[in-house]
Amino acid sequence: MNNKLYGNLIFELSHEGRKGYSLPENTFGNYELPLCARRKTDAELPQCDELTVVRHYTNHSENNFGVNNGFYPLGSCTMKYNPIVNEETAAMPGFAALHPLQPAETCQGALEAYYNMQKALSDITGLSEFTLNPFAGAHGELTGLMIIRAYHQHNEDHKRTKVLVPDSAHGTNPASAAVCGLEVVEVKSTPDGLVDVDDLKTHLDDTIAAMMMTNPNTLGLFESDIPEIARLVHECGALMYYDGANLNPMLGACRPGDMGFDVMHINLHKTFSTPHGGGGPGSGPVGVGKGLEQFLPRPRVVKDGSEYKMDTEYAGISVGEFLGNFATMLRAYTYILSLGKENLPMVGPLATLNANYIKESLKDAYELPITGVCKHEFVFNGLKDKSTGVTTMDVAKRLLDYGYHAPTIYFPLLFHEAMMIEPTENESIDTLDCFIDVMHRIAREAAETPDIVKTAPHNTPIGRVDDVLAAKHPILTYKQMISDTQDNG
Ligand SMILES: *Cc1c(COP(=O)(O)O)cnc(C)c1O
């Protein structure tokens, strides 16, 4: 792209006196703002004509990459296709134009959708009741742990201040426990990548509030000892928490409620499509088993005869003023309804099949530290041939040249060159075959012309950035950029 014409920042295109607006004649008169509300100096705004503004942002948007542009095999964060019908539902005026304080009798349809979604999640997970209020997965974890703490306090069991978290857990698990004021105790993994039950036993006593588990875990493995773990944890009086951020592979296979979990969250924005990334929007509903319903945060939507109502009676926990990210809930609910009871159970098997297809097709060229059948995602530990000096970072950058989003890299932390791949159930075999072909091509390049891979990307608007410099000396404002350019001559 020609930077002179399009510029990197709209400020670079600014010319004194140019404008991109024309306002109608002022027929209202002039009303001065009170002094306290006025700026001391004029805001520094770019001055551009409309067409320049349109081109600037359109060109930038074309540099963006999303599921609608191409394959996005990002492990652990499920970048699933968001069907257009989801957007149509969320944009319906009856939903989009609602006011949060509107009386319940004027928005029965919206409350019905919300109520049905609470129930649908109970059916899907085998838990008794759900709140859709939390705004993200991590927010759901915090909510779930607050519920667990409220439960122990209700039982006057005040000693229980520790949460067991496996070393393979997503980083948000220990973080949420800490934010909730609970102490994190790490449980080790076995060499096969599963929770080490013997290590778990050494921690179990009357100070444990809960055990947090992710299943499939961050290695994409099904935690096969859950019944035994649940028995041990319950025996010591603690509760089982299920991190269901990625429930994809479980759909149609099994339900956390049937496995002995008491509290869980689901990321609607991973498991049930809905666009996400860049910090939002998300939704992390929390479900609880029998006996814990009273600790769910308010407000909740309840059904009274044929009428839907907001239950706002304070229960001790509140995680948001209103009903959470309503539009995200609508997208996920649309996704669930459009698949229906017959097709939803196909999601897990297809996600699992796609992941295993890529894994088996590439294990000749990439190191597979944990073999066997995975669930919806798996981890390579870099290229099999370590003599080329080509790292996981290099492979990820080279993938950009071929028009793919990179997989999740250097996570989980259990392997030095981790590369976590999740295709999702939506991809056709043609897409998977093309990706496999490109991954093989990169492995050949690494062996034959490694410099091409080590200096990638070559075809993107911005080449390889200096991560260390960017981390140590970030340039975060336009002014700073100008002064830095001047400093550097
Ligand atoms: C994504 C993820 C989370 C956190 O979800 P956010 O919506 O990003 O807060 C928690 N646990 C697991 C396993 C995840 O993959």
Ligand as a Chemical Component Dictionary entry (heavy atoms), coordinates in Angstrom:
data_LIG
# 
_chem_comp.id                   LIG 
_chem_comp.type                 NON-POLYMER 
_chem_comp.pdbx_formal_charge   0 
_chem_comp.three_letter_code    LIG 
# 
loop_
_chem_comp_atom.comp_id 
_chem_comp_atom.atom_id 
_chem_comp_atom.alt_atom_id 
_chem_comp_atom.type_symbol 
_chem_comp_atom.charge 
_chem_comp_atom.model_Cartn_x 
_chem_comp_atom.model_Cartn_y 
_chem_comp_atom.model_Cartn_z 
_chem_comp_atom.pdbx_ordinal 
LIG C1 C1 C 0 -10.771 -18.180 26.674 1  
LIG C2 C2 C 0 -10.690 -18.977 27.894 2  
LIG C3 C3 C 0 -10.986 -18.400 29.142 3  
LIG C4 C4 C 0 -11.262 -16.926 29.338 4  
LIG O1 O1 O 0 -12.325 -16.401 28.597 5  
LIG P1 P1 P 0 -12.412 -14.837 28.322 6  
LIG O2 O2 O 0 -13.743 -14.617 27.699 7  
LIG O3 O3 O 0 -11.281 -14.506 27.411 8  
LIG O4 O4 O 0 -12.286 -14.117 29.629 9  
LIG C5 C5 C 0 -10.965 -19.230 30.246 10 
LIG N1 N1 N 0 -10.627 -20.527 30.149 11 
LIG C6 C6 C 0 -10.326 -21.112 28.968 12 
LIG C7 C7 C 0 -9.982  -22.568 28.935 13 
LIG C8 C8 C 0 -10.344 -20.353 27.801 14 
LIG O5 O5 O 0 -10.032 -20.921 26.641 15 
# 
loop_
_chem_comp_bond.comp_id 
_chem_comp_bond.atom_id_1 
_chem_comp_bond.atom_id_2 
_chem_comp_bond.value_order 
_chem_comp_bond.pdbx_ordinal 
LIG C1 C2 SING 1  
LIG C2 C3 SING 2  
LIG C2 C8 DOUB 3  
LIG C3 C4 SING 4  
LIG C3 C5 DOUB 5  
LIG C4 O1 SING 6  
LIG O1 P1 SING 7  
LIG P1 O2 DOUB 8  
LIG P1 O3 SING 9  
LIG P1 O4 SING 10 
LIG C5 N1 SING 11 
LIG N1 C6 DOUB 12 
LIG C6 C7 SING 13 
LIG C6 C8 SING 14 
LIG C8 O5 SING 15 
# 
